[in-house]
């Protein structure tokens, strides 16, 4: 394990809301909610009123009547993410992305030229100057503690945890700061009278395992002592490319859901072709009115980025899930393509012309690139709201 505090966790503050405030200066200092019927992001001015994500926009407005609700602009957030990652990559070659707005950076290779705190301060200044966004950075010896430090330092802060003071910093914090402690685990710990990380550290490993189960018990035992040997790994090609769409709580027909799926598949396959990727496994993800979830998947014989093939597979998966949708109602649909590979190394299926469908994809890609994503729309999508669409995080 690294003996110095050279791991940075960099996290843009309220990313979607910060992009909106950057692009619309009249929103600076105001409570901003990004979302349609559910809050995808809230500015810190809104969070001060008790708004959190995800919650319904209606509930958020009751807590914060002066909030400005903004429709999400995923293309703007994607572009801002690219700009932020350019700053990360310019800072150090050792960058491990966690999501579109946060990453770990290992700056050990730079310690002869600058101290980690100086590197972090420069990183924050560069993101502010080049991208126009506030970012918080935590610095520590382990990835876990660096992430905790950035959480404590928010918003728009910088915090270094020296190796000699790791447990003094960590142990007074609430148990919710430990990775893996959600509402259920926190409630179980609170029932045992455990509210701080230090109190978790007083447990023997076997006792935590008996209370929380083997995986969770061993995990929390290690984190409460800041045992985290994982190195920062450079970003690899993502394991999947996907998108999802919130459908709202109004009743939806299967036709409505199918139409939304068409738009998602078009978006995903277009992104695959732009990235030069192809995949074999099509994954359908559903969320229901009772907040339960279901996943269906099918692996194709050959990798593809063809819209027609992937749409046909996703539609078949959706039809298989109809009994669940009718029983529980549906609030979200997502599609992803996994088992990705190099899109230039496709094995041609018979017949070799592949029924000209790839030529159609190529023509549409060119139109969309030149005139925008809404220049050509499938007939099934005309007159329908697209809803709130978000990219699925890479696996």
C-alpha positions as CSV (number, residue, x, y, z in Angstrom):
1,X,0.0,0.0,0.0
2,X,1.2,3.5,-0.8
3,X,2.7,5.0,2.4
4,X,2.1,8.6,1.3
5,X,-1.1,10.6,0.8
6,X,-0.9,10.8,-3.0
7,X,-4.4,9.6,-4.1
8,X,-6.8,12.3,-5.1
9,X,-10.6,11.9,-5.3
10,X,-11.9,14.7,-7.5
11,X,-15.7,15.2,-7.6
12,X,-17.6,18.0,-9.4
13,X,-20.1,19.6,-7.0
14,X,-23.7,19.0,-8.0
15,X,-22.6,18.3,-11.5
16,X,-25.8,18.7,-13.6
17,X,-26.9,21.7,-11.5
18,X,-23.5,23.3,-11.7
19,X,-23.5,23.0,-15.5
20,X,-26.9,24.8,-15.6
21,X,-25.6,27.6,-13.4
22,X,-22.5,27.9,-15.5
23,X,-24.4,28.2,-18.7
24,X,-27.2,30.4,-17.3
25,X,-25.6,33.0,-15.0
26,X,-29.0,34.2,-13.8
27,X,-29.3,30.9,-11.9
28,X,-26.1,31.5,-9.9
29,X,-26.9,31.6,-6.2
30,X,-30.5,30.3,-6.7
31,X,-31.9,26.9,-5.8
32,X,-31.8,24.8,-9.0
33,X,-33.5,21.4,-9.6
34,X,-32.5,19.4,-12.7
35,X,-35.1,16.9,-13.7
36,X,-38.6,16.2,-15.1
37,X,-40.7,14.4,-12.5
38,X,-37.7,13.2,-10.4
39,X,-34.8,15.3,-9.2
40,X,-31.6,14.2,-11.0
41,X,-29.5,16.9,-9.4
42,X,-30.0,19.8,-7.0
43,X,-27.8,22.8,-6.4
44,X,-26.4,23.4,-2.9
45,X,-28.9,26.2,-2.5
46,X,-31.7,23.7,-2.9
47,X,-30.0,21.1,-0.8
48,X,-30.0,23.5,2.1
49,X,-33.8,23.2,2.1
50,X,-33.6,19.4,2.5
51,X,-33.8,18.5,-1.2
52,X,-32.0,15.3,-2.1
53,X,-31.7,13.0,-5.1
54,X,-33.6,11.1,-6.1
55,X,-36.9,12.6,-4.9
56,X,-39.9,13.8,-6.8
57,X,-39.8,17.3,-8.2
58,X,-43.2,18.0,-6.5
59,X,-41.8,17.0,-3.1
60,X,-38.7,19.1,-3.7
61,X,-40.8,22.2,-4.6
62,X,-42.8,21.8,-1.4
63,X,-39.5,21.9,0.5
64,X,-38.1,24.7,-1.6
65,X,-40.9,26.8,-3.3
66,X,-38.4,29.2,-4.9
67,X,-36.6,26.4,-6.7
68,X,-36.0,26.8,-10.5
69,X,-36.7,23.5,-12.3
70,X,-34.6,22.9,-15.4
71,X,-35.0,20.2,-17.9
72,X,-31.9,18.0,-18.2
73,X,-29.5,18.5,-21.1
74,X,-27.5,15.3,-21.3
75,X,-25.5,16.5,-24.3
76,X,-24.2,19.5,-22.3
77,X,-23.3,17.3,-19.3
78,X,-21.5,14.8,-21.6
79,X,-19.5,17.6,-23.1
80,X,-18.7,19.1,-19.7
81,X,-17.6,15.7,-18.5
82,X,-15.2,15.4,-21.4
83,X,-13.7,18.8,-20.6
84,X,-13.2,17.8,-16.9
85,X,-11.5,14.5,-17.8
86,X,-9.2,16.4,-20.2
87,X,-8.0,18.4,-17.1
88,X,-7.7,15.1,-15.1
89,X,-5.6,13.6,-17.9
90,X,-3.4,16.7,-18.2
91,X,-2.7,16.4,-14.4
92,X,-1.5,12.8,-14.2
93,X,-1.5,9.7,-16.5
94,X,-3.0,7.7,-13.7
95,X,-6.7,8.4,-13.8
96,X,-9.5,6.0,-12.8
97,X,-12.9,7.3,-13.7
98,X,-15.8,6.5,-11.4
99,X,-18.6,8.3,-13.2
100,X,-19.0,11.3,-15.6
101,X,-18.1,13.7,-12.8
102,X,-15.7,12.0,-10.4
103,X,-12.4,10.2,-10.6
104,X,-9.4,9.0,-8.6
105,X,-6.0,10.4,-9.6
106,X,-2.7,9.0,-8.4
107,X,-0.1,11.7,-8.3
108,X,2.8,9.7,-6.8
109,X,4.7,10.1,-10.0
110,X,4.6,13.9,-9.6
111,X,5.7,14.2,-6.0
112,X,9.2,15.3,-6.9
113,X,7.9,18.3,-8.8
114,X,5.0,19.3,-6.4
115,X,3.3,18.3,-3.2
116,X,-0.1,16.5,-3.6
117,X,-1.9,19.5,-2.0
118,X,-0.3,21.8,-4.5
119,X,-1.3,19.5,-7.4
120,X,-4.9,19.3,-6.0
121,X,-5.1,23.1,-5.7
122,X,-3.9,23.5,-9.3
123,X,-6.4,20.9,-10.5
124,X,-9.3,22.7,-8.9
125,X,-8.1,26.0,-10.4
126,X,-7.8,24.4,-13.8
127,X,-11.3,22.9,-13.7
128,X,-12.7,26.3,-12.6
129,X,-10.8,28.2,-15.3
130,X,-11.1,25.8,-18.2
131,X,-14.5,24.2,-17.6
132,X,-16.1,26.8,-15.3
133,X,-17.2,24.3,-12.7
134,X,-16.5,23.9,-9.0
135,X,-14.8,20.7,-7.9
136,X,-13.9,19.3,-4.5
137,X,-10.8,17.2,-4.0
138,X,-9.9,14.8,-1.1
139,X,-6.3,13.6,-0.7
140,X,-5.3,10.5,1.3
141,X,-3.2,7.3,1.3
142,X,-6.1,5.1,0.2
143,X,-8.9,5.4,-2.4
144,X,-11.6,4.9,0.3
145,X,-10.3,7.7,2.5
146,X,-9.7,10.1,-0.3
147,X,-13.4,9.7,-1.3
148,X,-14.5,10.2,2.3
149,X,-12.3,13.3,2.5
150,X,-13.8,14.9,-0.6
151,X,-17.3,14.2,0.8
152,X,-16.4,16.0,4.0
153,X,-14.8,18.9,2.2
154,X,-17.9,19.6,-0.1
155,X,-18.8,21.9,-1.5
156,X,-15.9,23.5,-3.5
157,X,-13.2,22.4,-1.0
158,X,-9.9,20.6,-0.6
159,X,-9.0,18.3,2.3
160,X,-5.8,16.3,2.8
161,X,-5.8,13.5,5.5
162,X,-2.2,12.9,6.6
163,X,-1.2,9.3,7.2
164,X,-0.5,10.0,10.8
165,X,-4.1,11.2,11.4
166,X,-6.1,8.8,9.3
167,X,-8.1,7.1,12.1
168,X,-8.4,10.3,14.1
169,X,-10.2,11.8,11.1
170,X,-12.2,8.7,10.2
171,X,-13.5,7.3,13.5
172,X,-15.6,10.2,14.6
173,X,-17.6,10.2,11.3
174,X,-21.1,8.7,11.1
175,X,-21.3,5.1,9.8
176,X,-23.0,6.3,6.7
177,X,-19.7,7.6,5.5
178,X,-18.5,4.0,5.0
179,X,-18.9,2.6,1.4
180,X,-21.6,0.1,1.4
181,X,-23.6,1.5,4.3
182,X,-27.0,2.3,2.9
183,X,-30.3,2.9,4.7
184,X,-30.8,-0.8,5.6
185,X,-27.2,-1.4,7.0
186,X,-27.2,1.9,8.8
187,X,-30.5,1.0,10.5
188,X,-29.1,-2.4,11.5
189,X,-26.0,-0.7,13.0
190,X,-28.1,1.9,14.8
191,X,-30.2,-0.8,16.3
192,X,-27.0,-2.1,17.9
193,X,-26.1,1.4,19.2
194,X,-23.4,1.9,16.6
195,X,-23.5,5.4,15.0
196,X,-19.8,6.2,14.3
197,X,-17.1,4.6,12.2
198,X,-15.0,4.2,15.4
199,X,-17.7,2.1,17.0
200,X,-17.6,-0.2,14.0
201,X,-13.9,-0.5,14.4
202,X,-14.3,-1.8,17.9
203,X,-16.1,-4.9,16.6
204,X,-14.2,-8.1,15.9
205,X,-14.4,-9.2,12.3
206,X,-16.4,-12.4,13.2
207,X,-18.9,-10.3,15.1
208,X,-19.6,-8.0,12.2
209,X,-19.9,-11.0,9.9
210,X,-22.5,-12.6,12.2
211,X,-24.5,-9.4,12.2
212,X,-24.2,-8.2,8.6
213,X,-23.2,-11.3,6.7
214,X,-19.8,-12.4,5.4
215,X,-19.3,-9.9,2.5
216,X,-20.7,-6.8,4.2
217,X,-19.1,-7.6,7.6
218,X,-15.6,-8.2,6.2
219,X,-15.9,-5.1,4.0
220,X,-16.9,-2.8,6.8
221,X,-14.3,-4.3,9.2
222,X,-11.6,-3.4,6.7
223,X,-12.8,0.1,5.8
224,X,-13.3,1.1,9.5
225,X,-9.6,0.5,9.8
226,X,-8.8,2.2,6.5
227,X,-7.6,-1.0,5.0
228,X,-7.9,-0.5,1.2
229,X,-5.1,-1.8,-0.8
230,X,-6.7,-1.1,-4.2
231,X,-4.4,0.9,-6.6
232,X,-5.7,3.6,-8.9
233,X,-6.2,1.9,-12.3
234,X,-6.2,3.7,-15.5
235,X,-9.5,4.0,-17.3
236,X,-10.2,1.0,-19.5
237,X,-12.7,0.6,-22.3
238,X,-16.1,0.5,-20.7
239,X,-17.7,-2.9,-20.3
240,X,-21.1,-1.7,-21.6
241,X,-22.8,1.3,-23.3
242,X,-26.4,2.0,-22.3
243,X,-29.1,4.6,-21.6
244,X,-32.2,4.7,-19.5
245,X,-35.4,6.8,-19.5
246,X,-37.6,7.7,-16.6
247,X,-41.3,7.1,-17.6
248,X,-43.1,8.9,-14.7
249,X,-45.8,7.4,-12.6
250,X,-48.8,7.8,-14.9
251,X,-50.0,4.5,-16.4
252,X,-48.2,3.5,-19.6
253,X,-49.2,1.2,-22.4
254,X,-46.8,-1.3,-23.8
255,X,-46.9,0.8,-27.0
256,X,-45.6,3.7,-25.0
257,X,-42.8,1.7,-23.4
258,X,-41.9,0.1,-26.8
259,X,-41.6,3.6,-28.4
260,X,-39.4,4.8,-25.6
261,X,-37.2,1.7,-26.1
262,X,-36.8,2.5,-29.8
263,X,-35.3,5.9,-28.9
264,X,-33.0,4.4,-26.4
265,X,-31.7,1.7,-28.7
266,X,-31.1,4.3,-31.4
267,X,-29.1,6.4,-29.0
268,X,-27.0,3.5,-27.7
269,X,-26.2,2.1,-31.1
270,X,-25.2,5.5,-32.4
271,X,-22.8,6.0,-29.5
272,X,-21.4,2.5,-30.1
273,X,-20.7,3.3,-33.7
274,X,-19.1,6.7,-32.9
275,X,-16.9,4.9,-30.3
276,X,-16.0,2.1,-32.8
277,X,-17.4,-0.6,-30.5
278,X,-19.6,-3.6,-31.1
279,X,-21.2,-5.9,-28.5
280,X,-22.9,-9.3,-28.1
281,X,-25.1,-9.0,-25.0
282,X,-28.2,-6.9,-25.0
283,X,-29.5,-6.0,-21.5
284,X,-32.9,-4.7,-20.7
285,X,-33.4,-3.0,-17.3
286,X,-36.8,-2.1,-15.8
287,X,-37.9,-0.4,-12.6
288,X,-41.5,-0.7,-11.3
289,X,-43.9,1.3,-9.3
290,X,-42.9,-0.4,-6.1
291,X,-39.3,0.5,-6.8
292,X,-38.3,-3.2,-7.5
293,X,-36.2,-3.9,-10.5
294,X,-35.8,-6.6,-13.1
295,X,-33.1,-7.3,-15.7
296,X,-33.3,-9.4,-18.8
297,X,-30.4,-10.2,-21.2
298,X,-29.7,-12.1,-24.4
299,X,-26.3,-12.9,-25.9
300,X,-26.0,-12.8,-29.7
301,X,-24.0,-15.2,-31.8
302,X,-21.9,-12.4,-33.3
303,X,-21.0,-8.9,-32.0
304,X,-22.8,-6.0,-33.6
305,X,-23.6,-2.3,-33.4
306,X,-26.6,-2.7,-35.8
307,X,-29.7,-0.8,-34.7
308,X,-32.1,-3.2,-36.2
309,X,-30.5,-6.3,-34.6
310,X,-30.2,-4.8,-31.2
311,X,-33.7,-3.3,-31.3
312,X,-35.2,-6.7,-32.2
313,X,-33.4,-8.4,-29.3
314,X,-34.4,-5.7,-26.8
315,X,-38.0,-5.8,-28.0
316,X,-38.1,-9.5,-27.5
317,X,-36.8,-9.1,-24.0
318,X,-39.4,-6.4,-23.3
319,X,-42.2,-8.7,-24.5
320,X,-40.9,-11.4,-22.1
321,X,-41.3,-9.0,-19.2
322,X,-44.9,-8.0,-20.1
323,X,-46.5,-10.0,-17.2
324,X,-44.3,-8.1,-14.7
325,X,-45.1,-4.7,-16.3
326,X,-48.8,-5.4,-16.2
327,X,-48.6,-6.6,-12.6
328,X,-46.4,-3.9,-11.1
329,X,-46.5,-0.9,-13.4
330,X,-43.3,0.6,-14.9
331,X,-41.4,3.8,-14.1
332,X,-38.1,3.3,-15.9
333,X,-36.7,1.4,-18.9
334,X,-33.1,1.1,-19.8
335,X,-31.1,-0.8,-22.4
336,X,-27.4,-1.6,-22.6
337,X,-25.1,-3.5,-24.8
338,X,-22.3,-5.4,-23.1
339,X,-19.4,-7.8,-24.0
340,X,-18.0,-4.9,-26.1
341,X,-15.2,-5.3,-28.5
342,X,-13.5,-3.5,-31.4
343,X,-16.2,-2.5,-33.8
344,X,-13.8,-2.8,-36.8
345,X,-13.3,-6.5,-36.2
346,X,-16.8,-7.7,-37.0
347,X,-17.5,-11.2,-38.3
348,X,-19.9,-10.9,-41.2
349,X,-23.0,-12.8,-40.9
350,X,-24.6,-14.4,-44.0
351,X,-25.7,-13.0,-46.3
352,X,-22.7,-10.8,-46.7
353,X,-24.6,-7.7,-47.5
354,X,-26.4,-8.0,-44.1
355,X,-29.6,-6.9,-45.9
356,X,-28.3,-3.3,-46.3
357,X,-29.2,-2.4,-42.7
358,X,-25.7,-1.2,-41.9
359,X,-25.8,1.2,-44.8
360,X,-29.0,2.7,-43.4
361,X,-27.3,3.1,-40.0
362,X,-24.3,4.8,-41.7
363,X,-26.5,7.2,-43.6
364,X,-28.5,8.1,-40.5
365,X,-25.3,8.6,-38.5
366,X,-24.1,11.1,-41.1
367,X,-27.3,13.0,-41.1
368,X,-27.4,13.2,-37.3
369,X,-23.8,14.3,-37.1
370,X,-24.4,17.1,-39.6
371,X,-27.8,18.3,-38.6
372,X,-28.4,17.1,-35.0
373,X,-30.0,14.1,-33.3
374,X,-33.5,15.2,-34.1
375,X,-33.0,15.8,-37.8
376,X,-34.5,12.4,-38.6
377,X,-37.0,10.7,-36.3
378,X,-38.6,7.3,-36.5
379,X,-42.4,7.6,-37.1
380,X,-43.2,5.8,-33.8
381,X,-41.5,8.6,-31.9
382,X,-43.3,11.5,-33.6
383,X,-45.4,13.4,-31.1
384,X,-44.1,11.5,-28.1
385,X,-42.1,13.0,-25.2
386,X,-38.7,11.6,-24.8
387,X,-38.8,11.9,-21.1
388,X,-35.7,12.1,-18.9
389,X,-32.9,10.1,-20.6
390,X,-29.6,9.5,-18.9
391,X,-26.5,7.5,-20.0
392,X,-25.9,4.4,-17.9
393,X,-22.6,4.3,-16.1
394,X,-20.0,1.9,-17.5
395,X,-19.7,-1.4,-15.7
